[in-house]
Amino acid sequence: MKIVILQDRLRLGGTETQALALGGLWAKAGHEVRLVTFRPGGELAQTPAAKALQPVVLQRRDWRLDWFAPKLRETVAGLAPDVIVAFGREANAKLPKLAGLAPRVGTVRSGRPQPGRFWRGLRAAEAVVANTRWAVGTALAHGVSKKRIQVIYSGLARDVRVADPAAVRAEWRKRAETPDETVVLLCVACFREGKGQDILLRAVAQLDKELRWQLWLAGDGPWLRMCRDLAVDLKLQKRVRFLGAVEDPVPLYAAADVAALASEAESLPNFVIEAQAAGLPVVTTDVGGMDECVDDGRTGRLAPEYDMLAFAEALGKTIRDPAWRAAAREPAQARAAKLFDAAANTARWLGLLGDVAAQRETVKGKS
């Protein structure tokens, strides 16, 4: 099959990471995969995974407009795909413009509210992949046909194993000036509205003073300065480490003890998948597809949405109970291996794409 992947820009995000990982796996399976991006650049643009997909960039210079896709139709037509797969809000919104070129597959992966153009794109697609059952419900509520939707969980996008976990743990804790007996709470997420780093900071400020913990926040984004200021206001400077954007968070999983995410809106974040695969218990808000990802009480703890005090209580219980954290390790890894196995989910993707691509001649006949 000739597969064209659409993506607005290769920023350092979960959807972009998944798109590149899937594209690489599809190519490894023997398919011809090309990537079309609207904007140039992005943190992932120079990675081997991106370069392997021979990206075609539509904007000759970066106009800083995610939606601007000049000559999209003629570019995709020139690549002669058997199937087109869109990842992200703006890419999905462009699917109606590609009618007649090849069958189109839209994706719904985010827990954030989406604009009308996104849902119009999904309604135009021949097939839609949702990464959780929760996302299916959202798509149905916006008029996407049930018979066109299929759930395929995100696969583990990177190998979370490290050769010498003890050495990696010691190195990162030395770098962060963190004693080994201190419980490290780790959050890897873009600093933007809805990701909840501000809620997480307010929650840890409620923890009992005698508890030994640090919070490591990895990521960058428009809310970073606000969160830095909030940490100062809450007098958490000695407890919180801002690590900046981290392209490969795997060493952080080896150095940390608990994954913490206080998002207000999620479907299925890569961070929670990877943290469990690395054996970390997860404390997170019960939003979107989190209850599909985390087994409450066994691989993590789910706190009610918009209840910061309950979130703080869940963190406190987890910090105080090293035996529970240790017991959660194997179930977390087993759950990640069962639900988010990259090979199994890639096979599901390729089965769907093969079925959709079989419609190509029908689509051509109607164009």
N, C-alpha and C positions, 0 to 999 in steps of 0.2 A: 504494500500500500504506500501511496504518497500522502503523507500527513503534513498539513500546515498548522502550526500553533500560532495563535494570535495573543499578543501581550502588549499592554500599553508601554511599559517601561520596566527595565530589570532592576528595580529597587530591591533592597534587602528585606523581603517579606515572605510570609508563609506561602502565599499563592504562587509567587514567582519561583520560589525554591521548588515547590511541587511541580510546576510546569517544566522546569529544566530537568528535574529528576525523571519525570515520566518520559519526556522527549528522549533522554538518553537511553532509557530502558526500551522504548519502542525501537530506536535505532539499533540497539544491541540485538533485538529480536529479528532484525533483518529488514526493517521498513525504512523508507526514505523519509526523513523528518526534516522540515525546515521551520525556522522561527521567523516570524514577522513582528517587529516591534514598532510602535508609533514614534516614541521618543528615543533619541540616542542616550547612551550612558546609563548610569545606575550602578550600584555597588556590585551587582552580579554580572555586569556586561563583559568584564574581562576574565571571568572564570573559565576554566577548561570546559565545563558543562555547557556554558553559553556558546563558546566558540565552536564546539563540536556540531552545533545545530545550524551553522552558517547563517547567522541572523541577517535579515534584510531590514534596514532601518528606513522608515518612510520620511521622517523629518530630516532634511539635510543639516539643519542646525537645531539646537534644542530651543523650541519656542515655549517650553515650560507649560505646555497644554497637553494633558493626558489624552484628551478626546480628539486631538487634531491628527488625522490619518490621511495625508494627501496621497492620491493615486492608490488607495487601498485596493479597490476592485481590480484595476488592471495589473497591479503587482501580484495579487493572489492568482488571478487568471493565468499570468505568465508562469507560475509555478505548477500549474496543472494538477492540483491535488485531487485525491480520491475522497478525502474527507477534511473538513476544517474544524479545529477545536479551539474554542475561545476560553481564556483564563482572565479573570478580573472584570471589574465593572465596565470599563470603557470598551474592552474587546468584545464582551458579550453584547453591548449596546450596538455594535457595528454589524452584527450578524444579518439583519434585514437587508443591508446594502450588498450582501454577497449572495443573494438568492439566485439560483440557477447555475452557479459555478460548480458546486459540489455540495453534498449533504453536510449540514452544519451541526456541531455538537456544542451546546452551551454548558456552562458549569455554574453551580451555585454553592459557594464555599464560605461566605462571610456571614457573621451574625449581625453585622451593621445594617441599618436601613438603607435600601437602595433606591435610586431614582426611577421614575417611570420608564426611561429609555432602556434601562437594564432589563426590566421585566418584559418590555416589548421585544427585545432581542431574544430572550428565552422562549417567548411564545412563538417566535418565528422559526426556532431551531427544529430540526428533525428529531433530535434527541437531547436530553438534558441529564447531566450527571450531578447528583447531590452528594456531598461528602458525609452527611448524617441523615438519619430519619427526620430529625428536627428540621433540617433544611428543606426536605421534601414538603413538609407541612407549610412552610413559608412560601414555597413556589406555588403550591396549590392555591393558597390564599390570594395569589396574584394572577390567577388565571392560566397557569401553565398546565397543559393536559397531563393527567395522571399517567396515561399509557405511554407517554414519552419520557418519563422520569425513571431513572435507575439510581440506586444508592451504591456507590463504591467508596469505601473509606479511603482516606489518604494513606498511602504507604509510607513506611519509614524512609525519609528522604536521605539519611546519611547513616553510616555505621557509627554507632555510639560507643563501641568498644575502644579501650585504650590499652596499650601494651603493658604499661606499669602504672596501675591506678594509684598506688601508694605514693609513687614519686610525683605524679601529676598533682595529686592532692596537696602534697607538701610544698611543691613549687608555687601553686596558686595561693595557698594560705600564707606563705611567706611574703608573696607579692602584696597581698591585701592586709598584711599584719594581723592575721587571724590565728589565734591559738587553736591547736587541734581539737581541744575539748569544746570549743564554741560551736554551736549549731548554726550552720549557714543556710539561710533561706535564699533561694535563687529565683529570680524572675528574668526571663529573656523575652523581651517584647519591644516593639516600637513605642516610643513615647508619643502617643496621640490620644485624642478623645476616645473614651470607651475602653482603653486597655487597663485602666484602673491602678496605675502606679500610685496615684494620689490616695486612693482608697487603701491601698496596701500600706502606705506610709502612716496613714491615720490609724490603721489597725495595729501595726506593731508598736505604735506609741501607747497603746492601751495595755501592752503586756506587762506582767509583774516585773518590777525592777531587778529582782534577784536572778531572773533567767539569763543564761549566757547565750546570746545569739548575735548574729550579724545578718543584715539584709544586703545581698548583692543584686544590683539592678544593671542588666546588660541591655543596651539598645541606644538608639538615638531618635530624634524626632522633635516636632514643634513643642511638645509639652515638657521637654527635658529641663529647661531653665526653671519653669514653674515648680517642678518636682524638687529640684535642687534647693530652691528658696523655701519650699514647704518643709524639707528636711531640717533646714536651719531653724525655721519657726518652731518646729516641734522638738528642737534640741536633740536631734538624732545624728549629728555629724559623726560621732564616734561609733555609731552602730551601723551606718549605711555606707556602702561603697557603690559609686557610680562608675561602671566599667567601660562605658562608651559602646559604640557599635562593635559587635563581635561576629565576624563572618562564620566562624566555626565554634559553636558553644560546647562541643563535646568535652573538652578539658574541664569546663565549669561543672558539668554533671558529675565528674569524678571527684571534684573538690567540695561539692555541696552535700547537704544532708536532706533537704526538703525543697521541692519545687512549689512555688507560690504564685498564683495568678488570680487577681481580683477583678477580672474583666466584667464590664457591664453588658457586653454583647460578644458572643463567640459562636462559631459553629463547631470547628474542630481544629484547634491550634496545633501547629507542629511541635511547639515547645512541650506541651503536655504529653504528646505521643512519645517524643524523644526522651523526656525525663523518665517516664515509666519504663521505657526500653532499657534505660541505663540503671534502673533499679531504685529510682527516687520515688518516695511517696509524694502525692500531690495534694496540696490544699488549695481549693479553688471555689469560685462562686458557681452555684448551680444554675447556669444560664445555657441557652442554646443546646448543643449536643454534648455538654460536659458529662451528663449522666450516662451517655453511651460510651464515653471514653474512660471515665474513672469509676471503679467499683467502690462505692461509698462504704467506708469501714474496712475494706481489705487493701486496696491499692492507694487509697487517699481519703480525703474528707471533703464533702461538699457543704458549703455554707449557703444559706438562703440568699437570694438576690436582694441587694439594697440593705443588707443587715451587716454593717461593719463590725458591730460588737460580736455577733455570732462568728464572723470570720476571725476576729482576734481570739475568740475562745477556741476555735478549731486549731489555730496556730499554736496557742499555748499548750493544748493537750498533746500536740505532735512534738513540740520541743521537749516537754517533760518526760516523754515516754520513748526512750531509745529502744526498748524491747519491741514496741509496736512498729517503730520505723524499720528495724531489722526484719521483722516478720513480714512486712509489706513488700520487701524487695523482690522475692521470687514471684509472688502473685502479680506484681506490677510488670515484671519482665515477661511472664507468661501471657498476660492479657495483651501486651503490645505485640508479642509474636503472633498471637492468634488473630487479632483484629486488623493489625496494620502491617502485615507481612508484604513487603514490596513486590515480591515475585507473584504472589497470589493475586494481589490487587491489580498488578500490571496485566496478568492474564485475563482478568475480568474486563479491564479497559480494552484490550485488543480484541476480545470477543465482541464487545459492543461496537467498536469501530469497524470491525469486519462486517457486521450486520448492517451498519449504517452505510458503509461504502458500497454495499451491494445495491443501494438505491441510486447510485451515480447515473446509470443509464436512464433511469426514469426521470431524474432531475434534469438531465441534458435534454430529454425529449420534450420537457415542458418549457424549457428556456427559449 
